[in-house]
């Protein structure tokens, strides 16, 4: 009678196939749910955080948000008076129709609520701004 030799696996060999299956299932779940969770305003961020804005031929549109949440636009007759959301959308859309490619920026007060700045950015997106930049002041040294 011939004896068959049975090769025993050492304990260090682990069958990873079930782990790969679980990982692929989780990957599919995350790929499906991730786009559903990401909602927000599209913002083109600068390539370098400390780079100053280059001078442009045209004056950029700047929407300022004060600490009370009032919106101001740097174009028009009364740029020091707060404007409504509808007026902001109309004026920005008119400027972008006449001068496409005009840069659009938001200046938010440090004390203003984050949601107010996001609302301003959303209004600019409704007006047709392809990208919106955020203005800051350089840190004091």
C-alpha positions, 0 to 999 in steps of 0.5 A: 500500500502506498502511503499518501503524504498530506502536505500541511499548511503552516499557520502563517498562510492565510487564505485572503480570498474572502478578505478581498471579496469583502473589500470589493463589496465595500468598495462598490458600496462606497463608490455608489454612496459617495456621489450621493453624499457630496453636495455643495458649491463648486469652488476652484481653489488656488494652486498655492495658498499664499500666492497673491491674485495677479492683476487683471485687465478688468476689475473683478466682481467682489461680493462682500459679506459683513458680520451681520450677513449683509451682501455688498457688490462692488459694481453699481451706483451704491456699492456701500449699500446692502443688496438683496439676494435677487439683486445680487444674482441679477447684477452679477448675471448682467456683468457676466453676460457683458464681460464673460470671463470676469473674475468673481470673488467673495470677501467674508468677515471673520465673524460671519456665519459659514452658511452665509458665505456658502449662500453667497457662493451659491447665488454667484453660481446661480448667476452663472459664475464659472468659478468663485474665489475666496479673498483673505488678508495675508497674515501679520508677521 
